[in-house]
Amino acid sequence: MPCQIKNPSSSNIVDMEPHIHGMYDYFNKKLVFQKPPVMVFDSNPSNQSNVLGKTAYYDPSTLEIHVFTDGRHPKDMLRSIAHELIHHKQNLDGRLDVGGYMGPGYYLKNKAMKELEDQAMKDGNGLMREYEDHLKLEENKKMSLNEWK
């Protein structure tokens, strides 16, 4: 089942959409999502001016991945999606609701959330790299075949 994309921002993400769907499909083959998330591309100019502002977040109650688009490279947005897809899987598996402190600095104060964040950083980046390398290998195969012909 494909994921839904909503873009209330003014950013043009048309060139990214094949990668959003392709990356989601790749992650789904590896992780098996029981339900797809909704990818929401948001604009928040005041967040953009904050060097340590949010890049994305996952809302477990709506199954939405929110990605901030202002001033960002498309690949950086894909990295954010990769991270949040791991949180989506954690949520669907009933692992995301660990309780404890969730305010500023929760990564340092909530050991259970730190473990989930560490997994999202490691697995999200790793699977995105696999997806990217898989695409590049496929492109090289096609190019080599065309050159051979």
C-alpha positions, -999 to +999 in steps of 0.1 A: +000+000+000+016+033-010+020+063+013+001+094+008+018+128+002+004+161+013+022+193+005+006+224+021+040+242+018+049+263-013+079+240-020+080+221-053+086+185-044+075+170-077+111+158-085+113+142-050+080+123-052+095+093-071+121+090-044+097+095-015+076+066-029+106+045-039+123+049-005+090+041+013+086+010-008+122+000-001+118+005+037+084-013+036+100-044+020+126-044+047+105-034+077+069-044+067+046-016+077+011-027+087-002+008+077+015+035+056+022+069+070+011+102+055+040+124+044+032+160+051+056+187+038+053+218+060+067+253+058+077+272+089+100+302+081+107+309+117+119+274+122+142+277+093+160+307+109+166+286+140+199+267+135+189+240+159+152+240+148+132+209+138+137+192+105+109+167+108+088+149+134+065+119+136+029+121+150+020+087+163-016+096+168-022+105+131+006+083+115+019+115+099+055+123+091+059+160+090+089+174+071+099+210+071+109+221+036+122+257+040+157+261+027+165+224+026+183+202+001+160+174-012+184+146+000+183+161+035+145+159+035+148+123+024+171+116+054+145+131+077+119+109+062+141+078+066+145+086+103+108+092+109+099+060+090+118+041+117+097+059+143+066+049+123+077+013+125+084+016+162+049+031+167+032+004+147+050-023+168+038-006+200+073+004+210+071+042+207+050+049+238+076+045+265+065+072+289+088+092+310+101+127+304+094+141+268+103+178+272+134+196+261+165+175+264+145+142+265+173+125+246+196+130+276+169+124+303+148+095+290+169+063+285+141+045+267+135+073+242+173+077+237+174+040+226+145+045+201+162+077+188+195+059+184+178+031+164+160+057+142+194+074+135+212+042+128+186+023+109+171+052+090+205+064+077+215+028+069+184+019+050+185+052+031+221+044+021+210+009+009+181+025-011+205+050-027+231+024-035+205+001-049+193+028-073+228+037-084+236+000-091+204-004-112+213+028-131+248+015-138+234-018-150+210+000-174+237+023-186+262-005-192+236-025-212+228+005-233+265+012-239+270-024-249+242-022-274 
